[in-house]
Amino acid sequence: MNGNQEQLVNEYLRDLSLQGRPFMKVKSNLKILLAYLEGANIDFLRVKIRDAQDFQMYLTTAVHEEGNTCAERSGVLSLPKGRSIRYSKGSILTIIGSVTAFYDYLRKKKLVPANPFLEIIRIKQGKNLPKNILAEEKMDEFLRHLKEFWKGKDLIRRRSVYKAHVIAELMYSTGMRINEVMKLVPSDIDFLRGTVRITDTKSGQVREGILNEYAGKVLRIYIERTREYILFGKNDADMELLFGAKAHVKTWLNILLNQESHKLGLGRFTSHHFRHAVGYHLLKNGCDIRYIQEILGHRELSSTQVYTKVDKEDLKNVIDAYHPRRLNHPASPTAGAPEELERAVIVPSSPRAQSKGEAEV
């Protein structure tokens, strides 16, 4: 990165920081672009639509070291030793999104005549069922675990898990995105009606979230009795916001949830899993998909329909429950049979016990 590039990138990141927007991931994504342009000998202020399209194509074939933020490939940058993986479609779209916003910034500063990344044909991300959506009983186990915040090793940890407990109950009740949670103010909560005023982070539209009885009680206690203690002394606390900060809540919460989830052997877990669980659990319990679309604030029904995909565990359970040849069904000829029939086909203890004249089946 030359001096001019570095100065413009730093100014842009500083601008994002002043707006209270996360910028570390953006910085990493811009490094990927600039490394590519340098390797291809393209001036970053003279990028054409074809160059932008080629960059996206490069990302679909590029490999990078796991845990490294810089994409590398032979002929552009030397690939470091380590486990190399390809970018997912979601990661590619995130990178392109960061780059597009940066070139909008350059255009507004009149450093480029147009934004070439607005003109490219973007790859389409398949709508797949998210991994590790907890079953209802597992979600209940996880929420009860967070409720036991008083078991924390010290006051700091107890308060941290308590705050996560409050946010978790709120998210599982309403299906909110974490970025929507971060923007809440106390006046967005209507305890009388049991609702939350949610500003959609993608469309900017306002929708109502519904508080279940328990989530409402937890939130009322937090607002009326414990919030000032939880936020007291926080350097980045914004007392106008319900949970005190925009910049670091998402990172902090995801780290804590993942730690607590692994303690229970539940695997990787982030705040967005609550939102997926709401959609998935409502659908499995017979809720009309159009209501789920409204609850989650999806503009397109296709976004909600992802929850109709049956996971493998459910498919196994369906077969075991309804297939006429399933195990342990009283009418099935195979009921209890595997262990009983094993003796009929097991190899005798003495190889000579088998007659030489027997034909092998």
N, C-alpha and C positions, 0 to 999 in steps of 0.2 A: 504494500500500500504506500503510494507516494505521499508527499507532504500535503498536497492539495486535496487528495482523496480523504486522507485522515482528518484534515480540518473540517471538511464538509460533513463527514460521518459523525464526528464528535459534536458538531453543532446540532445536527439532527437528533442525536441521542439525548443531548442536553435539553432540547425542546420537548422531547417525549417525557423526560423526567420531570420537567416543570409542569407538565400537564397531568402528572400523577399516573402516567401509563408505564407499564413494564417495558424495559428496553434491552435487557441482557440477551434475550433470545433474538431480538431484532439485530443486535450487534453481531451475533454469531451468523445469522442468515446473510447479512451484508458481506461478511468476510468470505462466505462461500462464493457469492457473486463476483466480488473483486478478484478473488484468486482465479476464478474461471476466466474473467476478462483479461487478466494479466497473462495467463497462459496462452490465450487465443490472440493476444496482441491487439486488443480492442480498447479504444479510449472510452472510459466509463461515461463521458459526457457526449459521446457520439454513437451510442447504442441504437441500432436500427431494429425494426420489427423482426426481421429475419434473425438478428443476433439474439433477441429476446426469446424467440421461439426455439432457437438452437440451445439456449441455456436450459430451458425447461426439458428439452430432449436429453441433454447431458445429464440432468438430475435423475432421469428415469433409468439410466444405465450406470451412473456413478456408484462407486462403493466408498464407504468411509469406515474408519475404525470405530468400533462400538465405544460410545462414551466420548468420542471426539466430535467437535462441532464443525470441523472443516472437511468438506467433501474433497476427495482426491482421486485422481485416476492417472494412469500412465499417459504421459504426453502433456499433462497439465501440471500436476504436482506429483512428487514421488509418494507412493503409498506406504505408510509406516507399517511396521510389523505389528501384528495383533489380529484379533478377530474382526474381519471386515463384513459389513452388511450393506444391503441396498436400502435406499430411502423408500419409505412407504408412500402411497399416493397422498395420504394426509399430510405427511412431512413436506412433500414437494409443494403442495398447495399452500402450506404455511410459509415456506420460503418465498414462493412467488408473491404471496400476499405482502410480506415484509418489503420485498424489493419494489413492488408496485407502489406502496405507500411512500417509499423513499424517493422514487422518481416523480411522484406528485409534488413532493417537497421541493425537489430541484426545479420542477416546472414553475412552481409558484415564485421561486427566487429568480426565474428567467435564466436559468443556467442551461436548460435544455428546451428545445422548441415544443416538444410533445412527450407524452409518456408512452414509450413503445410497449410496455408490459400490459397496457390496457387493451391492446389490439391483438394479442396472441389468443390462440384457441387453447384454452386450459384443459388439462386432463380431467376426466371425471372420476370422482371418488365413489367406489361402490359402497352401498349402504349395507354394511354387514352387522350382524348382531354383535354388540360389544362383548368382549371376553370377561369372564369371571363376574357375571351378575349373580349376586348371592340369592339363593333360594330364600323364601320367606322366613323359614325357621333359622337360617344362618344369619339373615339380616337382623332378626330379633335378638339373636345371641350377641351380635356385634354391638347393637345399640344398648343392650343391657350392660355390656362390658364397659362402654364409654360412660354409662350412668354411674359406674363405680369409681368415679374420679377421685373420691376420697382416699383411695388406696395408693395414690401417688406418693413417691418417695419424699417429696418436700412440697412447700407451699407453691412454689413456682410451677412445678409439674401438675399439682392438683388443679390450679387455676387454668392451666393450659388445656388439660383434658376436659375440664368443666366447660370451657368455652367451646371446645370441639363438640361436646355433648349437645349443647344448645343449638349450634349450627346444624349438626347432623339431624336432630329431630325436626328442625325447620325445613331442611332440604328434603327429607324423606316424606314430609307431609305435603309439601307444595310442588316438588319437582323442579325447584329453582336451579339455575346455573350459579356457580360460585361467584362469577362476576356480577350477577344480579344481587346476590347476598351482600357483596362488598359495598354496594351503593345504597343499601337500605338506611333510612333514618327512622328513629322511633315513631314518628308520626305516620309512617307507612303501615303500621300495625293497628288494626281495628279489632280489639278484643271483644267488643260488643257483638259484632257481626262474625267474628272468627275468620277474618280475611287479612291478606297481605297485599299491599299495592306493589306490583312488580313492574319495573321498567325493562322491557326486553333489550338486551345488549346488542342484538343483531338488527332488529327493525326499529327500535326506539319506541315501539308501541307499548301501551300500558295494559296489563291484564291483572286479574285478581287471582291470588293463590288462596287455597283453603287450608286453614289450620285445623288439624284434628284436635280433640279435647286435650290429649296429653301434651302435644307440641305447644298448644296455647298456654297451658299451665307453666310449662318450662320457660317459655319466652316471657311470660308476665313476671315470674320470679326474677329472671335475669334483668329485665328492664327496671323493675321497681325496687329491687333489693341488692343485687350483686354487681350490676354493670359497672358502677363507679369504682368498685374495688378491683375488678378485673382489668379495667383500663388505666387505673391510677399508676402514674410513674412511667407509662410507655412514652418513649421519646417521639414515636411517629403517630401517636394517638390523635385522632380527630374526633373530638367529643360530639360533634354533630352527627357522625355516622353511628349506626347501631352497634357495629362491631369494631369501631375505632380506627380503621385504616383501610386504605385501598391497595397500597403497593405490595404488601408482604403477606396478606391474609391467605391468599391462594397457596403460595409456596409453603408457608408454615402448616396450614391445615392438611395439605396432601402428604407432607412428610410425617406428621403425627398419625394420620389415619393409616398410612401404610405400616408404620411401626406397630400400632395396636392391632391391626389386622393380622400381621405375621405372628404376633404373640398367640393368636387363636388358631393359627394354621390355616387361615382363610385366603392366603395368597395376596397378590398385589391389589391395592384398593386406593382409589382417589375420590375426591369429592364428587366427581361427575358420575360415579357409580350409583350414587343416591338417585340422581335424575333418571338414569337408565332403569334402576330397580322400580321406580314409581310406574313408569310406562309398562314395564314387563309384568309386574305383579298385578296391576289393574287389569291388563288384558287377559291374563291367565284366570282371573277371578270373574271374567265375563263382562267387564265394562265395555261399552260401545267405543269403538276406536275413534269416533268423532269427538267424544267427550275427552278422551286422552289427548287428542290433538289440541283441544282448547286448553286443557290443564297445563300442558307442556309448552304452549305458545308456538307450536310448529305452524309455519305459513303453508307448507305443503303437506298433504296427507301422506305422501311417499316417505317423509321423514319419520312419521309415526308407524308406518307399516313395517318398519324394520323389526319391531317387536313381535310380529306375527311369525317370524322364523323360529322353527322348533329346534332347540338345541339337542345334542346327541343324548344327553341324560334323560330328557323328557321322552325322546323317541324310544329309548330302551324301556322306560317305565310303561309307556303305552303298549308296547309289544307284550311286555310281561303281564299286563293287566287284561288285555283283550284278545290276544292271539289264542286260537283253539288248542294249540300244542304247547302252550306255556307250561313251565314247571309248576308242580304242586296243585294244578287244577285237578279235582277229583275225577273228571271225565277223560283226562288226558292219559294216553297209553304210556307216556313217559314220566308220569308223576312218581317221584321218588326213585326213578329208574337208574340214573347215572351210577350211583354207588353200588346198587344191587347187581347191575349188569357188568360192572368192572371185573368181577370175579370170573365171569364166563369167558373173558377174552384175555385175561392176564397170562403172561408166559409162565409155565410151570417152573418150579424151583430147580428141577433137573432137566437140562436140555434134552436128555435121552428119553424123557417121559413121552415125548411126542413120537408117535409112530412114524417110521420111515415111509410108510405107504400113504400117509395123509397128504392130500393136496393142499397147497397153501392158497388161501383165498386172496 
